Amino acid sequence: MQDALKQIEAMVDALGPLDRVRLLEYLVPRVADVVLATEAARGDTAAAWREFRRIGERLASASNGESLTEAVCAMRR
């Protein structure tokens, strides 16, 4: 497992900034699902992640076909 992790770390280090953002866009929903599942007993943490997901889903639905990354970048302009 450590070898696989080292390989993944090396691949991430080789990514450019835009691809790193795309990787985060891919990983965040999966991390949020894990946190929600494991932190269900801690209402404050779970509520915060639910709000995070709600905001992300609202951004995605209002994006006119943009990815979440594109929508966030457009909001920052």
C-alpha positions as CSV (number, residue, x, y, z in Angstrom):
1,M,0.0,0.0,0.0
2,Q,2.9,2.4,0.8
3,D,4.3,1.9,-2.7
4,A,1.0,2.7,-4.3
5,L,0.7,5.8,-2.1
6,K,4.2,6.9,-3.1
7,Q,3.3,6.4,-6.8
8,I,0.1,8.5,-6.4
9,E,2.0,11.2,-4.6
10,A,4.6,11.4,-7.4
11,M,1.8,11.6,-10.0
12,V,0.1,14.4,-8.2
13,D,3.4,16.3,-7.9
14,A,3.7,16.0,-11.7
15,L,0.3,17.6,-12.3
16,G,-0.1,21.2,-13.3
17,P,-2.2,23.6,-11.2
18,L,-5.4,23.2,-13.3
19,D,-5.2,19.4,-13.2
20,R,-4.6,19.6,-9.4
21,V,-7.8,21.6,-9.1
22,R,-9.6,19.0,-11.3
23,L,-8.3,16.2,-9.0
24,L,-9.7,18.1,-6.0
25,E,-13.0,18.5,-7.8
26,Y,-13.0,14.7,-8.2
27,L,-11.9,13.9,-4.7
28,V,-14.0,16.3,-2.6
29,P,-17.4,14.6,-3.0
30,R,-15.8,11.3,-2.1
31,V,-14.1,12.7,1.0
32,A,-17.3,14.4,2.0
33,D,-19.2,11.1,1.8
34,V,-16.6,9.3,4.0
35,V,-16.6,12.1,6.5
36,L,-20.4,12.2,6.7
37,A,-20.5,8.4,7.2
38,T,-17.8,8.3,9.9
39,E,-18.8,11.5,11.7
40,A,-22.6,10.9,11.8
41,A,-22.4,10.8,15.6
42,R,-20.9,14.3,15.7
43,G,-23.8,16.5,14.6
44,D,-21.8,19.7,14.1
45,T,-19.3,18.2,11.8
46,A,-21.9,16.3,9.7
47,A,-24.0,19.4,9.4
48,A,-21.1,21.4,8.1
49,W,-20.3,18.8,5.5
50,R,-24.0,18.7,4.5
51,E,-23.9,22.4,4.0
52,F,-20.7,22.1,2.0
53,R,-22.3,19.5,-0.3
54,R,-25.5,21.6,-0.6
55,I,-23.5,24.6,-1.7
56,G,-21.6,22.5,-4.2
57,E,-24.7,21.0,-5.6
58,R,-26.2,24.5,-6.0
59,L,-23.1,25.6,-7.8
60,A,-23.3,22.6,-10.1
61,S,-27.0,23.0,-10.9
62,A,-26.6,26.7,-11.7
63,S,-23.4,26.3,-13.7
64,N,-24.9,26.2,-17.3
65,G,-22.9,23.1,-18.1
66,E,-19.7,24.3,-16.4
67,S,-17.7,22.0,-14.2
68,L,-17.5,23.0,-10.5
69,T,-14.0,24.2,-11.2
70,E,-15.1,26.5,-14.0
71,A,-18.0,27.8,-11.9
72,V,-15.7,28.7,-9.0
73,C,-13.1,30.3,-11.3
74,A,-15.9,32.4,-12.9
75,M,-17.1,33.5,-9.5
76,R,-13.6,34.7,-8.6
77,R,-13.4,36.9,-11.7
